[in-house]
Amino acid sequence: MKMLSISQNLPSCTDVEVDCPVVHTFDEGVYVREVTLPANSYILGKRHKHSCINIVSKGKLLLIDISTGAMRTIEAPCTFVSEAGVQKLAYVIEETTWSNIHSNPTNTQDLLELEENIIEEGDNQFGVDYGRNGSCISCK
């Protein structure tokens, strides 16, 4: 299984919570989550129920699709679409600012409600406690 081989090749470490400042922006029908990822860290993303637009406006990282093992280097400026259900692992080469743009048809600004609408059930396949609003789980 590719997911297993990827995880076996990660450096040996325990999960570390690192500071990842998050900015939440709302407009009619739209939610933008912008996060700043620290250099020299591994960040495991959440799987989304729907496709979303991604904008990397600063930095450079190696992006791995957990399900396929596909890898590519992303360097700002870069905009791309992530399909529903894709989980990504990033090795952050340079401090990176990354925005996810999601549909928000109810115009809620409740972050727990947004996560229920956006994040797939059972997302936590690695047993990671992701943290909220300004923290990421990483091996550093």
N, C-alpha and C positions, 0 to 999 in steps of 0.2 A: 504494500500500500504506500503510495507516494507520501501521504501525510506523515506516516511513521518514519520514513527515511529522511524526510526534511527535519523532523523533530530530533532524530538521532544525531544529525549533523550540527545542531546548534551547540554553542559553547556550553560547557557544564556550569550551571549556576542555578540559584534559586530565584523565584520571581521577586522583583524589586519594584516598589512603587516609585515612579519618577514624576517630576512635575511636568505636566503637559497642559499649559494654559488653554482654556476653551472660551471662545466667544460665540454666543448664540445670537443670531439675527433673524428677525421675522418680517415678512411682508405678506400681502394678501395671497394666501394659498401656498406660501413658500416658507421653508425653514432651512437656514444655513447654519451648519456647525463647523466652525473653524478651529483647528487645533494646531498648536505648535509642538513639534516633536523634537526632543533633544538629540544631538549628534551622538554617534557611537552607541545607539541603543537598538534593541529589537522590540517592535511593537506589533502585537496581535490585534487585528481589527475584528469588528463584529460583522456577522452576516446580516444583510438587509433583506427584507421581504420583497422589496421592489428595486428596480434599477434606479441608479442615481448618478448625477453628474459629479465628478471630482475635479477640483482645481488645485494644482500644486503651484502656489504663487512664489514660493521661496524654497531653496534648498535642493537636495539630491538624495535619493534613496534607491535601494534595491528592493523591488517588489516581487513577492512570491505568491502565486495563487495556490493555496493550500490543497485544493482538490485535484489540480492537474499537475502541480509541480512547475508550471511555467514561470520563468523569471524574466524580468526586464528592469533596466535602469530607468528611473524617472528623474528628470531634471527640470526645474522651473525655468521658464513658464511651461506648464503642461496641463491640458484639459482632456479628460477622457470619461467614458461611461463605464460604470461597473454594473454588470448584470445582477439580477436578484440571486441570492443564495451564495454568492462568491465570498469566501473568507480570504483575507490577505494577511501575510506576514511581511513586515518591512524591516530591513536593516537600514537605519538612518545614517547616511554617510555625512551629510551636512545638516545642521539644524533646518527643519522643514516646516513650512506653514502649508496646511492641507485643509481644504474645505469640501464638505459633502453638501450637495444641494438636494433637498428632498421636497416632494409634494407634501403640503399640509392643508388638505381640503377643509378641515374643521377650524383652521386658524388658531389652534390651541397654542399656548405658550407654556403649558405644563410639561416639564421635561420627562416625567414618568409616563405620562400619556403618549408623548411623542415616541419614547422608546418602545412602548407597547405596540404602536402603529408601525414602527420602522424596523425593529430588530426581530429576527426570527426566533421562535420558541426553540429551546434546547440549544441555543447558540453556544453555550459554555462547554463545548466538547472537550476542552483541555483542563477543566476544573479551575479556570482562572477567575479571580475576583477582579473584575475590570476597573473598579473605582468609578467615580463620577466627577464631572465638572472640575477638571484641572488635575487629574491624575491618570496615569496610564500604567499598566503592568508591563514590565520589561525585564530583560536580562541586560545588565549593563556591564 
